[in-house]
């Protein structure tokens, strides 16, 4: 006979995890965000809003909503940005997902943590526009890190109010690297659209993308030292090709000279043949 199991029944996976809502309502005490559009606009048929862990479905143009999340304590600005851009035939990659397992250790060896970070790194690389919003009531250290990495990429736009604790650093960094920067959210949305146009997005009178809406994968950014090494290699190869070209030119000149010599020799022989035809006596002497 089978024995009776003792103790409480096993909990399911969700119950054993310490889940925290990332999409919870956070009171916007400083009125950093405008009201949601009413009525909510109908999304373009090609608009995609991607969240981790699912791989993004990229369109030709992609916006990444970088900036404050703070484990769900920042104002929930990403969905608002996605809504205000959903009339466009683009992808919005939003790293803010519904809930976060607080038992996850924020270390590289933690597979779930790694999954989230790798998703973000990949989407940042593929994005045509990286949109930063710094919630003035947060620290947002990861956002500062990401801004430092991408400031010189020529695909960043920033919103950072003076009340943010590191606003001076953000504003001076943007000034240094020519990053468009505003101080309120309502100015950020048109800034994103301007950057998309700068990257080549053109729409017809129906709001559809002109040309094929197909994503072209981007290469992983290279370190400056790697770029310099590749540049030096190309310079060396260019010098080699230049040398080979000079050698070919020299050989061509030599061939031209030999051709002229052969032509002159043939002319002399032809003269001798003509002389023999004219003077038969000369033939007998031969």
FENLINFEN-V562735 format. One record per pair of residues at least 24 apart in sequence whose C-alpha atoms are under 10 Angstrom apart, sorted by the first residue. I is the first residue (numbers start at 1). J is the second residue. Records with the same first field share a line. If there is no record, write none. Layout:
BEGIN
I: J, J
END
This chain:
BEGIN
14: 101
16: 103
17: 100, 101, 102, 103, 104
18: 99, 100, 101, 102, 103, 104
19: 98, 99, 100, 101, 102, 103, 104
20: 71, 72, 98, 99, 100, 101, 102, 103
21: 71, 72, 73, 97, 98, 99, 100, 101, 102
22: 69, 70, 71, 72, 73, 74, 76, 96, 97, 98, 99, 100, 101
23: 69, 71, 72, 73, 74, 75, 76, 77, 78, 79, 96, 97, 98, 99, 100
24: 72, 73, 74, 75, 76, 98, 99
25: 72, 73, 74, 75, 76
26: 72, 73, 74, 75, 76, 77
27: 73, 74, 75, 76
28: 74, 75, 76, 77, 135, 137
29: 75, 137
30: 75, 135, 136, 137, 163
31: 75, 184
32: 75, 77, 134, 135, 136, 137, 161, 183, 184, 185, 186
33: 75, 76, 77, 80, 81, 135, 184, 185, 186
34: 77, 80, 184, 185, 186
35: 80
36: 79, 80, 81, 83, 84
37: 80, 83, 84
40: 83, 84, 86
41: 83, 84, 85, 86, 87
42: 83, 86, 87
43: 82, 83, 84, 85, 86, 87, 88, 89
44: 85, 86, 87, 88, 89, 90, 207, 208
45: 86, 87, 88, 89, 90, 208
46: 86, 87, 88, 89, 90, 91, 208, 209, 213
47: 82, 85, 86, 87, 88, 89, 90, 91, 92
48: 82, 86, 88, 89, 90, 91, 92, 93
49: 79, 82, 83, 85, 86, 90, 91, 92, 93, 94
50: 82, 91, 92, 93, 94, 95, 96, 97, 123
51: 92, 93, 94, 95, 96, 97, 98, 116, 119, 120
52: 93, 94, 95, 96, 97, 98, 115, 116, 117, 118, 119, 120, 123
53: 95, 97, 112, 115, 116, 117, 118, 119, 120
54: 119
55: 93, 119, 122, 123
56: 91, 92, 93, 94, 119, 122, 123, 126
57: 90, 91, 92, 93, 215
58: 90, 91, 92, 93, 123, 126, 127, 213, 214, 215, 216, 217
59: 89, 90, 91, 92, 127, 212, 213, 214, 215, 216
60: 89, 90, 91, 126, 127, 128, 200, 201, 209, 211, 212, 213, 214, 215, 216, 217
61: 88, 89, 90, 91, 92, 126, 127, 128, 129, 196, 197, 199, 200, 201, 209, 213, 214, 215, 216
62: 89, 90, 91, 92, 93, 123, 124, 126, 127, 128, 129, 130, 196, 215
63: 90, 91, 92, 93, 94, 123, 124, 126, 127, 128, 129, 130, 131, 155, 156, 192, 193, 195, 196
64: 91, 92, 93, 94, 95, 120, 123, 124, 125, 126, 127, 128, 129, 130, 131, 132, 156
65: 92, 93, 94, 95, 96, 123, 124, 127, 129, 130, 131, 132, 133
66: 93, 94, 95, 96, 120, 124, 129, 130, 131, 132, 133, 134, 142, 143, 144, 146, 147, 156, 157, 158
67: 95, 130, 131, 132, 133, 134, 135, 140, 141, 142, 143, 144, 146, 147, 158, 159, 160
68: 96, 132, 133, 134, 135, 136, 137, 138, 139, 140, 141, 142, 143, 144
69: 95, 96, 97, 133, 134, 135, 138, 139, 140, 142, 143
70: 96, 135, 137, 138, 139, 140, 141, 142, 143
71: 96, 99, 100, 102, 140
72: 96, 97, 98, 99, 100
73: 135, 137, 138
74: 134, 135, 136, 137, 138, 139, 140
75: 134, 135, 136, 137, 138
76: 135
77: 133, 134, 135, 185
78: 131, 132, 133
81: 131, 133, 185, 186, 188, 189, 192
82: 189
84: 189, 190
85: 189, 190, 192, 193
87: 207, 208
88: 193, 201, 203, 207, 208, 209
89: 201, 203, 207, 208, 209, 213
90: 196, 201, 209, 213, 215
91: 127, 128, 215
92: 123, 127, 129, 130
93: 119, 120, 123, 124, 126, 127, 130
94: 120, 123
95: 119, 120, 123
96: 120
121: 146, 220
122: 218, 220
124: 150, 220
125: 150, 217, 218, 219, 220, 221
126: 215, 216, 217, 218, 219, 220
127: 155, 156, 217, 218
128: 153, 154, 155, 156, 195, 196, 198, 199, 200, 218
129: 153, 154, 155, 156, 157, 192, 193, 194, 195, 196, 198, 199
130: 154, 155, 156, 157, 158, 192, 195
131: 155, 156, 157, 158, 159, 188, 189, 191, 192, 195
132: 156, 157, 158, 159, 160, 181, 188, 192
133: 157, 158, 159, 160, 161, 181, 182, 183, 184, 185, 188
134: 158, 159, 160, 161, 163, 164, 165, 166, 167, 170, 183, 184, 185
135: 159, 160, 161, 163, 164, 165
136: 160, 161, 162, 163, 164, 165, 166, 167
137: 163, 164, 165
138: 164, 165
139: 164, 165, 166
140: 164, 165, 166
141: 166
144: 169, 170
147: 173, 174
148: 173, 174
150: 177, 179, 221
151: 176, 177, 178, 179
152: 176, 177, 178, 179
153: 177, 178, 179, 221
154: 178, 179, 180, 195, 199
155: 179, 180, 192, 195, 196, 198, 199
156: 180, 181, 191, 192, 195
157: 181, 182, 188, 189, 191, 192, 194, 195
158: 182, 183, 184, 185, 187, 188, 191, 192
159: 183, 184, 185, 186, 187, 188, 189, 191
160: 184, 185, 188
161: 185
END
